[in-house]
Amino acid sequence: MAPLWNDGHRFAGRVAIVTGGGGVLGGVTARALGSEGATVVIGYRTSKAVARQNVAAIEAAGGQATSVQLDVADEASVEHFIADVTTRHKRIDVLINAAGRIDAADAVRFADAQPQDIRSLFDVDVLGTMRMCQAVRPHMVAGGGGAIVNFSGSYGNGINQENLVNSVAVAYCAAKGAIRGFTASLARDFAPSIRVNAVSPGAIAANWDADWDIPAEFVEEAVSMTPLRRLGLPQEIAETALFLASDGGGYVTGQVLQVDGGWVMAG
């Protein structure tokens, strides 16, 4: 009889790291992993209180979780974080690279992008992802394998160049494009023991005004150009990440899965 891949306990006995666990997408993914049996280690940079709330939510539902400070832009911080995880849990089975820079300075036209902001964006979103993948590799190999899910992003099809929701800032697109290339090449490099995929969120329900200084009418314009005519839900991103990290996605590697309401369609 074929195994039941999704029995509600897909990650029982597994240790899962979620970077950016104090953010919306990282937090909901961490809680989803905990609900399915994973021992979750949440990495946060500054959102200590939110990360602890996510740990409490996982524990309240009967799961196991801890939160540890982590700056993916700092090699020493990454090394210390991984050493802490392996000392406590002896293994690493899943890595969700949800850490990403959220700064209104990145939501600008390219002529207005500042070199220091571009460097900071790439240091977190691209190099931070690479640091984490390199750090977990030997532990996943020693444990017989693992799954990595990176976070890329959709490139908008909008025609309003001032609307950074649907046109999307050039530096941001460059960083997320780098994750696409990195995911495909790393999947070949890490095969066959470690699978590497990425999820590419479209416009997801969030505080666009506070985080990115983007007015509501721009968000509404982007929604009107999305075939499903709505913003995505953070839970929908989490469900996709869990599929890619689970045994049910065991024959999937090197892929970037668009979760964007049809914003970008590949024929």
N, C-alpha and C positions, 0 to 999 in steps of 0.2 A: 504494500500500500504506500502510495506517495506521501511524503511528509506534509503536514499542514504548516505552511510557512508562517502565516499570520495567526497565531493562537493567542495573541494578546500578551505574550511573554517572549517576544522575539529576541530580547537582549538579556535574558536571564543568565547570570553568571559571567557577564561581560563588563569590562571597565570602559567607560566612554568619557572622553574629554570633550568639553565644549568651550571654545574660546569665545570671548565676547558674551559671556553668560549673563552679564548685567544689562545687555541690550534686549530689545524686543524680540528679534528673531532668535538670537542665541538663547534667551531665557525660555521661550516657548518650546524650543527644540530640546533643551535640557529637561524640562518638565515631562515632555513626551517620552524621552528615553527612560526617565525614572519610572514612569507609569508602566513601562513594558519590561521592567526587571533589571535594567542596567544600574550598576554602581556609577554614579555620575560625578565627575570632577569638573566644577565650573570655574573657569578662569575669568577674572575680571581685572580691569586696570584701575578704574576709579569708582565704579558703581558698586561699592561694597555692600551697601544696604539692600539694593535690589537683588544682588547675587545671593545674599543671605535669605531674602524672602523666597527666592526660587528653591533654595535648599530646604527651607521650612515646608514649602508646598509639596516637594517630593517626599519628604519624611512623613508629612501628615497623611499622604496617600499610601504609606507603607513601604516607600522606597528608601534607597540609601544615596546620600549625596554629601559632598563637601564643597566649599568654595575656597579658592586660593588666589592671592594676588598674582597677576601676570601681565607683563608688558611685552607684547610680541615684537615690539621694535627694539627690544633690549636682549641681546644674546645671553647675557648672564641671567636675566630673569627667566628666560625660556629654559635654560639649563637647570636652574634651581627648581622651577615648577615641575619639570619632568622627573627630576630626582625625587621630589616629594611624592609624586604620584606612584612611582615604581617602588619606593620604600614602603608606602602604605599598602599598596594593592598588588604588587609583584607582577603586574601585567598591564598592557594597554591593547584594547581590541578595536576601539572606534575613536576616530578624531573628526570632530566637526569644527572646521575653521570658519566661525561666524564673526570673528573680530574684524571690525572695519572702522575706519575713520568717519565720523559724522561731524561735519563742519561746514557752515555756510560759505566759507572761503573757497570751497570746492565747487559750489553751485554757481559758477560764473562763466561767462564767455571766455574763450581762450586768451583773448587780448588782455583780459583782466586777471588772469591766473598768475599768481606770484610763485617764483621758483621755490621758495621755502615751503609753501603749501603743497606744491607738487611733490617735493621730496618727502614731506611728512605723509602724504597720501600713499605713495609707493612703499614707504618704509613699513607702514601698517598693513595695508591691504595686500601687497605683493610679497615683499620680503618677509613680513611677519608670517604669512601663510607658508612660505618656503622654509623658514626657520622651524616651524612646528612640524612640518612633514619630515624634515631631516632628523629632528630630534626623536620622533616616535618610531622611525623605521627600524632600528635595531631591536627594539622591544617587541614590536609586532612580529618581526621575523622570528625572534626567539620563542614567541608564543604560538607560532604556527600560522600566522597570517593576521590580516585585519582589513579594515575598510576606512577610507578617508573621504570626507565630503567637503569640498571647498565651496566658497560662495563667490560666484561671478555676478554678472548683472546684464540686464537687457539693454540694448541700444534702441532708443526710441525712433519712431518713424514720423514724428511730428514735423510740421513745416514752419511753426512759429519758433524762430531761433532764440527768442527771449524767454521762452517757456522751457526751463531746464528740467521739467518733469518728463516731457515727451521728446524733446530734442536731446537732452542729457549732456552734461558738461564734458568737454573734450578730455580733460585730465582724468576724470572719473572713468570714462569709457576706455581710455588707454590702460588704466590700472586693471579694470575688470577684463579687458581683452587679454592682458598678460596672464591672468588667472586661467583663461580658456586654454591658451597655449601651454601653460605650465601643467594643467590637469591632463591634457592629452599626452604630452611627452612623459610626464611622471608615471602615468599608468603603464606605459611600455617599460619604463625603467624599473618599476617596482613589481611588475608581474613575474611569476604568477601568484606570489603569496599575498600581495597586498593590492586590493582594488582601489582605484582613485577615480572619483567622479566629482561633478560640480552641479550645484543648483543655481539657476539664474532667475532671481525674482524680478518681476516687473514692478509696477507701482503698487505698493503694499500699504494698507491702512496704517498711518503713523502720524506723528505730529509734524507735518511738513513745514508749517509756519515757524515753529519754535526751533526746529533742528536745522532747517535749510534756508530760512527767510523766503519761502516760496508762498505766494498768496493763494487763497482758496480757489480763485477763478482759474489759475493755471492747473491746479489739480483737477478741477472739473473739466477743463479742456482736454486733458490727457485721458480722463475716463471716457469722454465722448468719442475718442479715437480708438478705444479698446473694444474689440468685438464683443466681449462679455459684458461690457458697459458697467463695470464696477471695479473698485479696488480689490486687490487680493487680500486674504486674511493671513495673519502670521501663522495660524495653525495649518494653513495649506502648505506653507513653506516647510514647516516642521514635518508634516506627513511625508513630503517628498524626500527630505533629508533622511528620514527613518527608512524609507523604502530603499534608497541607495545604499544605506549602511547595513541593511538586513540581509539574511540569507535569501530572501525572496528576490533580491537584486543581485544575486551571486554570479550571474552571467553578464553583468553590466560593468564595464570599466572604460575609462577614457572618454566618458560622455558628459556633455553639459545639457542638463534638462531644463528647458524653458518653462517657467511657471509664471506666466505673464498675461493670462487672459486672451491670448492670441495677438498680443501687441507685435510680436515678431514671429512670422510664420516661415518655416523652412519647407519648401516643397520638394 
